[in-house]
């Protein structure tokens, strides 16, 4: 049994190093930028640049992989990530960092697509659920592990940038020495916004708005922590627990949505996230413990929304359209993450650090209100006609290629 998973475990080791590097670098840059006195607008633009590069990479990376092959392409992507990480440590300039973040987003998308397609090639209908579950576990654990490295280092020194470069290089080794056969060529990514909206208006609008809120938090959450004066270790724990709390709440929220109209759960979670965000904005907590508790509660609501929105869209879609619909929603989410940092940066610069939560509350209130409006316009899918809810990986760290790993694709593969 273990022997059949050995090639996959090798690839997952490479994934773990890659995601740890991404988590470390993504948290290090805003903290160091805050120390260097970078403007809030510049810090927000770094998040927008990363998201823009990532979405662009989803469209264009498959062409590079087809031309160079999986191993060489992955080597180029991972090496580029290491070079960019080291350059950000050598050149401390906000405008250079904005440009480099776009390159990082592009290379991360390409590297993820190679690994995800490789894992999918090794997965069968019988073990697809196990492979998908292992990939999710590695995703969450590695991002959190990378972020926690910041807590043990000094953001003012170059050492953390060097560690990031080392982690990127380590991700090269498992694929470079693997004897597994190369996957099939990557497929081009397409986005049909009109079709996605026709299939489920709630899910299409929801994924865009969720991207705005999560993009704002993911980019500027560390800046918020630094500006209210909590320690670097507390910031790292705060950023990690937001995602972990969301991951932990996905299953109970999803099971609840299996028993009722998913849109009620979607609206309830959106209003819950907005309520916690507004409480943080109004009460302005400054104690590290209270900040971590409040933000973890926020994450428990906010980071369940994406999975419920995707599940609702797939309730209305044919089983063979799962990859197309879910991939399109992921790209809409990506476009939202380009907008969110700009909105939050403007509010934080105009008001105070808690302006970040005013931006996320706006997105979540719009989502909750629109969802309630759509409930009155369209009947729910009968419970017996739905697939059971399944959790989704961390959405800022996957590409449409990862969706081919999902166990729900079995219906498509066998049709």
Beta strands, then each sheet from edge to edge (+ up, - down):
end
